[in-house]
Structures are given as C-alpha cells and as structure tokens.
Amino acid sequence: MKRFAVVGVGGYVAPRHLRAIKECGGNVLCAIDKHDSVGVMDSYFPHTHFFTEFERFDRHIDKLHRQGKGIEYFSICSPNYLHDSHIRYALRNGADAICEKPLVLNPWNLQALLELEKESGKKVYNILQLRLHPKIIALKQSVEQELKANPNHIYEIDLSYITSRGNWYFTSWKGDKAKSGGIASNIGIHFFDMLLWIFGKAQRSELYFESEKTMVGYLELEHARVKWFLSVDATTLPQEVKEAGKPTYRSLKINDEEFEFSEGFTDLHTLSYQDILNGGGFSAIEAQPSIELVYSLRNAPLSPKDPLTAHPFLK
C-alpha cells in the first residue's frame, strides 16, 4: 500500500485524486489545506491526519520519515502558482510528485524542477489525463497512420471550450492572472497539450482577443491549423446551448467534422495513477511544450483579426 500526502485537499480537483488513490490501493497518511471544508475525505480516507498550517504538516511529514513510514508520493492539487513550490517540497522530502495541470506557470520554473529531479533522484509526474482518453488515443493513432501515408497533410481544427463561471471565480485565485496564468493556463492547457501531443510542435501563434473571461487565437502546428476559442463567460455560449440550460460547451471539429469525446472522463485520474504506479506516467519534460505555449500566449500582443484564421465565435 503506497503512502500518499495530498497538498490542497480542499480544492475542486482533489476528490478526483482521493478517489484515484483509493481505487489504486494507496493510503493518504496526511493532507493539508488552509481551508477546513474537507468533509469529502470521510468518503475516502477518514483516518488521514489533516492540517491547515504548513508548519504542523511539515513536522508530521518529518515524524513519518523518522518512523520509517515516509511519504512516497505527494499529490499536488494546490493553486497553479504554488505547484512548483510544492513539487520542490515533495522532492526534498524524498518523495515523487504527482501534480495537476499546469505543472508550472513559467518555462524557467520547469527547468529548475528538472534540475532538482536529477539532484533528488525522484520523479515529477504531470496529470495529463486527456492523453489516456480512449477516443483521443484512437485519434492520435489515426493521425499517425495518415501522416505515414501523407507526411505533409495538414488538419483544419476548430476548438471551442466555454465553461461558465460565476462572480466567485474572479474573486478567487483563479481570476488572478498572476496566480492562475489566465484563461489559457487555467482551462485551455488540457486541450493545448492534447493538440501538441497529436499534431506536433507549435510553429506560429496569434492572439486576436483577450479579456479576463475570454481568449481567442490561432495556432499553427506541424500538422494542423487551429482556430481556438476559450471562455468562462456564459454570454458567449451558443444560443442553442443557452436555450437548453447547459452551462458548458465543448467542441472539437477536425476538417469540419465534430470529434465527439464528451464521455469517458470519469476514470481518467484513476487511469493516470495506475499508469504512474505501474512505472509509466507523464514526466515533467513532457509538459514543456504546453507550458511554453501558454506562457507565450499570456505575454503575447494582440494581432489584427484575420478573417481566414479567426474563430467563427469571434465577433
């Protein structure tokens, strides 16, 4: 039974990690969050030692180590801007780190972690669960087969992701660009990583619109041209989605054909943990392309709108 600690156990994504650890036969010995609304732990690990102060958490980690029960994996579910600090803490305490996306906000943070990986002999794993989605794996295999037959083939892609958020979002750390990385890092990095993984390196990028709620741009990859639209603003939802009372719209069109992958997300964190515990997992260096891309988008000047490359939702 592998020994885990969870950092940020009060966060939105933490229950997925708790469930994954339990389903993989692990045990959470201790957890920390500055907020104490963590009753969800009773459904998974009611005997976990819980802390709201890092100093007491650190003391407990040290005690476990001295008892020969040191933590083997730190699951990091804290706010984006704290990921690299908590990963470093894990490595310095002789544990591997399993971290949510984005792994870090800046490319130089990643380089520092790669150095610390070498020094500590421990590993950093990034949760890139879309890479484990059966339909996305099948898409990647299909693209690879097409490119073997036609290495110069270019796919036309429209990516639309709108996930409505209320006023709380902009008061929380998620609405603070310095802490979340903004829209591209907070909600877009899942899809950017997937597209880079399947269609190759970024070669050109343009940003057509940016606000605290919405980003719109164009991306050229080795084998794809991508028009993308990301938003947390409910007013940008298509009319038919609004009329249906749905708060979220996700669409990926490839060569004008809808790629349907709305199902199959339930167990992806468990699959991610199983992969890691079986000697696989996605390493820190594999997150580099998406980290570099969203960093460049976060700091990009606006480009004049090009009707040929602008997403159709941009008005």
N, C-alpha and C positions, 0 to 999 in steps of 0.2 A: 504494500500500500504506500504509494508515493506521498510525501509530505509537502503540502502547499501552504503558502500565505497569500492572502488577497489584499491588494492595496487599492482603495477606492471601492470598497464593497457596498457602499450606499448609492453608487451611481446607476444610471439607466441600464448599462450593458452588463453589470456584474452578475445578475441572475443567470445569464447565459453561461457564464464561466462557472458559477457554482454548480449548475446542472451538469455541465460537461465534466467537471472534476468528479462529481458523484457517479455519473454513468461510466466513467473510466476507472472506477475503483480507487480513486485517490481520497485523501483526507485533508481538510483545511484545518490546520492546527491553530492559526491565528489570522486575524483580519483587522484592518484599520480603515476608518473614515472619520472625517471631522464632524460629520452628521451622524446622529444615532438612530435614525429611522431605518433600521436594518432588520426588521422582523422577518424579512424574506429568508434570512438564514435559518430560521426554525424549520423550514421545509427541506433543508439540505443538510446543514451541519449545526445542530442546536448546541453542541458542546464546544464549539470554537471559541477561543479566547478573543474577545473583541475590545479594541482600543480606539479612543478618539484623540489621543495625544501621541505624537510620534516618539517622544522620549520613552514613554512606557512600552510602546510597541517595540522599540529598539532593544530595550532591556530584556523583554521577553524573548526576542529573537536570539539574543546572546545566551540567555539561560538555556534555551533549547539546544543550542550548539554545544554548550558545555556538558549537557546531559547525554550527548550522543544522538540527539533527535533533531539535528539541524534541518532547516528548511531546504528542500531540494528544488522547488520551483516557486517563484514569485509570479502570481497572476496580476497584471497591472491594468487596472480599469479606471485610473485617475484622469483628471482633465489633461487635455493634449499637451499643454505647455509643461507639465510635470513629468511626462513619460520618461524623458532621458535621465532626469534626476533619480527617479525610482528604479529604472533599469540599472543604473550605476550602483545604487544601494544593494540591489539583488546580487550583482556580480561580486561586489566587495564582501558580501556575506557568504560567498561560496555556493551560490545557487544560480540556476538558469532562470532567465526571464521570459515570460510569455506575455506579450504586450498587444493591446488593441491598436487599431489604426487611428491616426497616423503614428507611426513609430516615433518620429520626432518631427519638429516643425521646420528645421533648417538643415541643409546638407552638411554643415560643419559639425552639427550635433551628432550626426550619424558617423562621421569619421572618428570622432572621439570615442564613440561606443565600440567601433571596430577595433580600435587600439586597446581598449580595456578588455575586450573579449580575449585578445591574444595574451594580455598580461595575466588575466584571471584563469584562463583555461575553461571558462564557462561560456554558454551559448545564449544568444538573444534570438527569440522567435517572434515573428510578427503574425498576428491573426489576419490572414488573407483568405477569408472563407469563401469568397466567390470563386476562387480557383478550385474549390472542391465541389462546386455545384455540378451535378451530372450533366446538365444541358450545356453548361459553359465548357466543361471538359470536352464534350462532343463537338461543340463549335470550334474549339481550338484544333481538334483532330481533323475536322473537315477543312479548315483553313490551311493547315499544313499539307493536306493532300492536294488541295487546289494549287498551292504555291509550288509544289513539286512539279506539277504539270505545266504551270504558267507562272514562273518566278516574278514576272513584272505586273501581276494582277493587282489592281487597287480596288478596295472595297469602299463603297459610299455608305456612311453611317450617320444616323441622326440619334442623338442621345438626349432624352428628356427625363429629368427627375425633379419632381415637385413634391415636397413633403411639408405640409402646413405646420407652422409653429405659432404659438400664441405669444402674448407680450412677455411672458416669463423668460422666453428664450433670449431676449435681448438684454434682460437684466442679469442673467446668469453668465458664467464664463464663456458659454457657447457663443454669445453675441459679442464678445470682446475679441476682435481680430488678433490682438497680440497673444491671447491665451488659446484660442481655438484654431487660429490660422485662417479664419474666414470660411466662406461657403465652400470653396474648392477643397480645402483640407478637411472640413468637418463632415460634409455629406458627399463630396464628389470623389474623394480619394479611392473609395471602393471601386468605382467604375473606371477611373483613370488607370488604376493598377491592372484591372481586368483587360482593358483595351491595349495597354502597353504589352502585357503578357502574351496576348494573342496576335496583335498586328505589328509589333516591333517598335523600335525606338522613335521618340519624338524628333521630328525634323524641322517643324515650323509651328508656331503658335501665335494666335492673335486673340486679344480680348476686346470685345465690342461693347460690353456694358457691365458695370459693377455697381452694386449698392450693398447695404448691409444685409439685404434679403435675397438678392438675385445676382447671378453671374452668367454671362453669355459669351461664348467664344468659338473659335475654330482651331482645329488641331490637325496637323498632317503627320501621320506615322509612316513607317517604311512601306506599309501595305494598306493604308486606309486614310481616307479623308473624313474627318469627324466634325459635324456641327453639333455643339452641345449647349444645353440649357439647364441650369441648376437653380433651384429656388426653394425658399421656405415661406414664401408669400402665397397665401391661399387665393388671392385675387388673380394669380397667374394660371390657375387651374383651367383646363379646357372646359367649355360650357357644359358639355355632356357629363363631365365628372362632377362639376358643381351640382347639377340637377340630380345626380344620383346620390348626393350627400356624402361622397367619398373625400377624405382629406389628402389622399396621396395619389400621384400619377407617376408611373414609371413606364418608359417606353424606350426600346432599343430597336431601331429599324436598320436593317442591313440590306443594301441595294433595294430599298423601298419595301422590303418585306419585314413584317413585325417578327422580332425574335422573342418568343414567349418564355420567360423564366420566372414568373411570379410565384410559382410553387417550389417546394423543396428547400426552403430556408431553415426549417425548424431544427434540424440536427447538425447544421454546419459547424457550430462551435464544438460539439462533441466529436465530429469527424476531425476537426483541427487538433484537438487534444489527443485523440487516438493516434493520429499521424505523428505527432511530436513524441509521444511515449513509445512509439514503435521505431523510433530512430529517424523519422522524417522531419516534417515541419518546414516552414519557410524562414530562411535565415534573414538576418538584418540586411545583408548586402542585396537581397532580392527586393527589398523595399526601396532601394535607392532611386530607380527611375521615376517612380510616382512622387517621391519626396522632392526630387529636383524639379519635376514638372509643376507641382502645386506651389512650390516656393517661387518659381518664375512667374506664375500667374498672379500670385499675391503681390508681386512687385512690378507687374507689367503696366506700361502706359496703355491707355485706350487707343485702339486703332479705328480708323474710319470704317463705318459699316460697308461691307461688300455684299451686295445682293446675291452674288453667286455662292458665297460661303457662309452667310449668316443663317442662323437657325430660324425656321419659319415662325417661331413664337416671338421673336424679337420685333417689336413694333415701336 
